Amino acid sequence: MTKLEQVQNWTDKQGLDFTYLSDPKTIQYLTGFFSAPVERVLALVVFPDKAPFMFAPALEVEAIKDTGFPYDVYGYLDHENPWQMIAEHVKERNANPKKAGLEMTNLTISRLNELQAVLDVSFTTDVTDFMNSMRLIKSPDEIEKLDAAGREADYAFQKGFEAVKAGKPESAVMAELEYALKLKGVMEMSFDTLVQAGAHAAEPHGATGSNLIKNNEMVLFDLGTVHQGYISDSSRTVAVGKLSDKQKDIYNVCLDAQLTAMDYVKPGVTAESVDKVARDIIDKAGYGKYFIHRLGHGMGMSEHEFPSIMEGNKMELKPGMCFSIEPGIYVPGFAGVRIEDCVHVTENGCEPFTHTPKELKYL
Ligand code: MN
């Protein structure tokens, strides 16, 4: 069954007359076509017993057809009313629709109001959980794309490490590694690249800035690329000059936690137990209060997927699940270390998408 047919089935089982999909990532997942047309309207409308259609700005229609989408694609011009047109196309397939599904985590209230103004339909059922459950297990072709994105991240680390030098701002290192990626044809990062040096790295949600890299401190990289819609996301922390025993200790504890958690992952263990394995190591070493986020997040087409690797998530891991393993130790005013690989669960363990070595590297 194709992914679209699964949504069709779900629509049928829920007793809905159609499902209105609006999240560009969902549409990409189901059709292979990606565009995030901001204020313009892009929608995929799925019916229980009729072929779906796509609705898009006129300037996107050819690109959608080029992806091989085998069903109707309707375009609209900027001066036309997209909602009226969507309603007409729905009614061509079902003259009297009553109930519909929608993505509550994506469709804005103003757009829902627009739809309800032209269609006498109650949008009752959220398709988000179903989409998340579909996206939870990656197929072999998705794993291949994630592997390719991982190789791009490895290349980015190589170029980033080459750029590190005492006296240089973090932003220059970021610029050099992203420039190297662009020269290779890698055009999109999956999120803003992080290069943070010294105490600045103790702010895990900080941004790359004008902070200068100094000797005898660590530099934290967190980066990823997008490959055919699939992302990489990986972190490495490297040393510049010499490190004190405390800096080395923080690094080694974080690494031990990361490797032990990776080793522990296999089908049947719970998401929360993976978090605990890593957290126990950091706790025992006395740095527990400096590990201030969950161990990992699901990933695939974005870094905001499932399963979440954290306390309280009793979900059992299954082959094909993909997530990050990224313990961090952030000592305010002193240093921050994070070591991260995204992995996919295999029949008897897990495999990372990134392979940049993790022994402490001195630059
Ligand atoms: Mn991450």
Residues whose N, C-alpha, C, O or C-beta is under 5 A from the ligand:
A	BS01	MN	D233 S324
